[in-house]
Amino acid sequence: MTVPQHRPWHGVLVATALPLTDGLAVDHARFADHCAWLVESGCDGVVPNGSLGEYQVLTPEERARVVETAVSAIGGARVMPGVSAYGSAEARRWAERARDAGCASVMLLPPNAYRADERSVLAHYEEVAKAGLPVVAYNNPVDTKVDLVPELLAKLHGEGFVHAVKEFSGDPRRAYRLAELAPELELLIGADDVLLELAVAGARGWVAGYPNALPRASVQLYRAAVAGDLDTAVPLYRRLHPLLRWDSRVEFVQAIKLSMDVVGRYGGPVRPPRMPLPPEQQAAVRAATEKAVAAGLA
């Protein structure tokens, strides 16, 4: 497998929210516009069919077309689809479709239909890597109950199965352990509310949620943080953090879509079994988003 010199997972890659109509159909025209707007606003690419994109409740036809729509809108080099699935063969097929659509990399959760052991995790990533695209591992032990600890990630990288990891454990200490065990494995910020901590620890990218609503301020924050410009990054991080924290909550999809609505973009509804935010959470998200808008961050 040839890994491109320009790593497609570097920079700010937005885990895209998926616009749905009032009838809960995928609005592909709005999605294409959203992908283009994110790139125009300074983001480096998009990650469709992730958790924020509600991939679990899409039909196979919808899921395939979402990737095609993103590629048509901004080009395959900027699109890193999520290819997670219960079965390794199915995940490999999604990776092959991403490859055939022109994408340059894919993002993959570990097996999550059950609490997989280390052998199963290694076999899973080995199978998907056979599609021929670089694989970015996605560590989300809160939701999957399978933890890609630094020692396991080092094994996955050592075997050539993964080239980077979206780290969503929320534990910044792992960045330093990972750098010791697998210095060539690239770290991506996976949770918005530890952005500064992981940027300082050497992250090379951010698979991001809140840039769906606030791309320019988010990109400014990321660029300052990775450059070590703490005079710029810390005050901005403090102002954005009331919103960034929602990315690590169960209601992150609803919250980010609501913030998109508040700033004048289209967030829209979510598909069941997700439900709209209760009134008190809606009020909190609205207030925090409106404060960001008033501060010129939108």
C-alpha positions in Angstrom: 0.0 0.0 0.0 1.3 3.4 -0.9 0.6 6.2 1.6 0.4 9.6 0.0 3.0 12.1 0.9 0.3 14.7 1.6 -1.6 12.9 4.3 -5.3 13.4 3.6 -6.1 13.3 7.3 -4.0 16.3 8.2 -5.7 19.5 9.2 -9.4 20.1 10.0 -11.6 17.4 8.7 -15.2 17.9 9.6 -17.3 14.9 10.7 -20.2 16.1 8.7 -23.7 16.4 10.0 -26.2 15.1 7.4 -29.1 17.3 6.4 -32.4 15.6 6.4 -35.7 16.9 5.1 -38.8 17.3 7.3 -39.7 13.8 6.0 -36.3 12.5 7.1 -35.0 11.9 3.6 -31.4 12.7 2.9 -31.1 16.2 1.3 -28.2 15.6 -1.0 -28.3 19.1 -2.5 -27.9 20.7 0.9 -25.2 18.2 1.8 -23.2 19.0 -1.3 -23.6 22.7 -0.5 -22.5 22.1 3.1 -19.3 20.3 2.1 -18.4 23.0 -0.3 -19.1 25.7 2.3 -16.9 24.0 4.9 -13.9 23.9 2.5 -14.6 27.5 1.4 -14.5 28.4 5.1 -11.0 27.0 5.5 -11.6 23.4 6.5 -9.4 20.8 4.9 -11.9 18.1 4.2 -14.9 16.1 5.4 -15.6 12.8 7.1 -19.1 11.6 5.9 -20.8 8.5 7.3 -19.4 8.9 10.8 -21.4 8.9 14.0 -22.3 12.6 13.5 -23.5 11.7 10.0 -26.0 9.1 11.5 -24.6 6.4 9.4 -26.1 3.7 11.5 -29.6 4.7 10.4 -28.9 5.0 6.7 -29.7 2.5 4.0 -26.8 1.1 2.0 -28.0 3.1 -1.0 -28.1 6.3 1.1 -24.7 5.6 2.6 -23.1 5.1 -0.8 -24.7 8.2 -2.3 -23.6 10.4 0.6 -19.9 9.6 -0.2 -20.5 10.2 -3.9 -22.2 13.5 -3.1 -19.2 14.6 -1.0 -16.7 13.6 -3.6 -18.6 15.4 -6.4 -18.8 18.5 -4.2 -15.1 18.9 -3.1 -13.1 16.1 -4.7 -12.1 12.7 -3.4 -8.8 13.8 -1.9 -10.7 15.8 0.7 -13.2 13.0 1.6 -12.4 10.4 4.3 -15.5 8.3 4.7 -16.4 6.3 7.8 -16.5 2.6 6.8 -17.5 1.1 10.1 -19.8 -1.9 10.1 -20.6 -4.9 12.3 -18.8 -7.3 10.0 -15.2 -7.0 8.7 -16.2 -8.1 5.2 -18.9 -5.4 5.1 -16.5 -2.8 6.3 -14.0 -3.8 3.7 -16.7 -3.5 1.0 -17.4 0.1 2.2 -13.6 0.8 2.0 -13.5 -0.6 -1.5 -16.5 1.6 -2.5 -14.7 4.6 -1.1 -11.6 3.7 -3.0 -13.6 3.3 -6.2 -15.3 6.7 -5.6 -11.9 8.4 -5.5 -11.4 8.8 -1.8 -7.8 8.9 -0.4 -8.4 7.3 3.0 -11.0 5.9 5.3 -11.9 5.9 9.0 -12.7 2.7 10.8 -14.1 1.8 14.3 -13.0 -1.5 15.8 -15.6 -4.3 15.8 -18.5 -3.0 17.9 -21.2 -5.7 17.7 -19.6 -7.2 20.8 -16.7 -6.6 23.1 -14.0 -7.7 20.7 -10.6 -9.0 22.0 -7.2 -8.1 20.7 -7.1 -10.8 18.1 -10.5 -9.8 16.7 -9.4 -6.2 16.5 -6.2 -7.0 14.6 -8.0 -9.3 12.2 -10.7 -6.6 11.6 -8.3 -3.9 10.6 -6.2 -6.3 8.6 -9.2 -7.2 6.5 -10.2 -3.6 5.8 -6.7 -2.6 5.0 -6.8 -5.1 2.1 -9.0 -2.6 0.2 -5.8 -0.7 -0.4 -6.6 2.7 1.2 -4.8 4.0 4.2 -7.0 3.4 7.3 -7.4 5.8 10.2 -8.5 4.0 13.3 -11.3 5.6 15.4 -11.0 5.0 19.1 -14.3 5.6 20.8 -14.4 3.3 23.9 -17.3 5.1 25.4 -19.7 4.0 22.6 -18.0 0.8 21.3 -16.8 -0.7 24.6 -13.7 -1.7 22.7 -10.7 0.4 23.7 -7.8 0.9 21.3 -5.2 1.5 24.0 -1.8 2.8 22.9 -0.3 -0.7 23.1 -2.9 -2.1 20.7 -2.6 0.9 18.4 1.1 0.3 18.2 0.5 -3.3 17.1 -2.0 -2.2 14.5 0.4 0.4 13.2 3.4 -2.0 13.3 1.5 -4.5 11.1 0.7 -1.7 8.6 -3.0 -1.9 9.2 -3.5 1.8 10.4 -1.7 5.0 9.7 -3.4 7.4 12.1 -5.9 7.4 14.9 -8.8 9.6 15.8 -8.5 9.6 19.6 -11.9 10.0 21.4 -11.1 8.5 24.8 -10.9 12.0 26.3 -7.6 11.2 28.0 -4.8 13.5 26.7 -2.1 11.4 28.5 -2.5 8.7 25.9 -1.0 11.0 23.3 2.4 10.8 25.0 2.3 7.1 25.5 1.4 6.6 21.9 4.2 8.8 20.8 6.6 6.6 22.7 5.3 3.3 21.4 4.5 4.2 17.8 6.1 7.6 16.9 5.1 7.3 13.2 1.4 6.7 14.0 -0.2 10.1 13.6 -2.6 11.4 16.2 -5.9 13.1 15.3 -8.0 15.0 17.8 -11.2 13.1 18.1 -13.1 15.1 20.7 -13.7 18.8 20.3 -13.3 19.6 24.0 -9.7 18.3 24.3 -8.6 20.0 21.1 -6.0 22.3 22.8 -4.6 19.5 24.9 -4.0 17.1 22.0 -2.8 19.9 19.7 -0.1 20.7 22.2 0.7 17.0 22.4 1.5 16.8 18.7 -1.8 16.1 16.9 -1.6 16.3 13.1 -5.3 16.7 12.5 -8.8 17.2 14.0 -11.8 15.1 13.0 -14.1 17.8 14.2 -17.8 18.3 15.1 -18.4 21.9 15.8 -16.9 23.3 12.6 -20.3 22.2 11.1 -21.6 25.4 12.7 -18.6 27.6 13.3 -15.9 26.6 10.8 -13.9 29.8 10.6 -13.4 30.2 14.3 -12.7 26.5 14.7 -10.1 26.6 12.0 -8.5 29.6 13.6 -8.4 27.8 16.9 -6.9 24.7 15.4 -4.2 26.5 13.4 -3.2 28.6 16.4 -3.1 25.5 18.7 -0.9 23.3 16.5 1.4 26.3 15.8 1.9 26.8 19.6 0.3 30.2 19.4 -1.3 30.0 22.9 -1.9 33.7 23.1 -4.4 33.3 20.3 -5.6 29.7 21.1 -6.3 29.8 24.8 -8.8 32.7 24.9 -10.5 31.4 21.8 -10.7 27.9 23.3 -12.3 29.3 26.5 -14.9 31.1 24.4 -15.8 28.1 22.3 -15.5 25.4 25.0 -19.2 25.7 26.2 -20.1 24.5 22.7 -17.2 22.1 22.1 -18.2 20.2 25.2 -21.4 19.1 23.5 -19.3 17.0 21.1 -18.6 14.6 23.9 -22.2 14.2 25.0 -24.7 11.6 24.0 -26.8 14.4 22.3 -23.9 15.7 20.2 -25.7 15.2 16.9 -28.8 17.1 18.0 -26.8 19.8 19.6 -24.5 20.5 16.6 -27.5 20.4 14.2 -29.3 22.9 16.4 -26.2 25.2 16.5 -26.2 25.0 12.7 -29.8 26.2 12.6 -29.0 29.1 15.0 -26.1 30.4 13.0 -28.2 30.4 9.8 -27.1 27.1 8.3 -29.4 24.1 7.9 -29.0 21.5 10.6 -32.5 20.0 10.5 -34.0 17.0 12.2 -32.4 13.7 13.3 -33.6 10.2 12.5 -35.0 7.9 15.2 -34.1 6.4 17.6 -32.5 9.8 18.3 -35.0 12.3 19.5 -35.0 16.2 19.5 -33.3 17.8 22.5 -35.6 18.5 25.5 -36.4 22.1 26.0 -33.8 22.8 28.7 -31.0 21.4 26.5 -32.3 23.3 23.5 -32.1 26.5 25.5 -28.6 25.8 26.7 -27.3 25.1 23.1 -29.1 28.1 21.7 -27.7 30.4 24.4 -24.1 29.2 23.9 -24.4 29.5 20.2 -26.0 32.9 20.3 -23.2 34.1 22.6 -20.6 32.8 20.1 -22.4 34.6 17.3 -22.5 37.8 19.3 -18.7 37.5 19.9 -18.1 37.3 16.1 -17.2 33.6 16.1 -19.8 32.5 13.5 
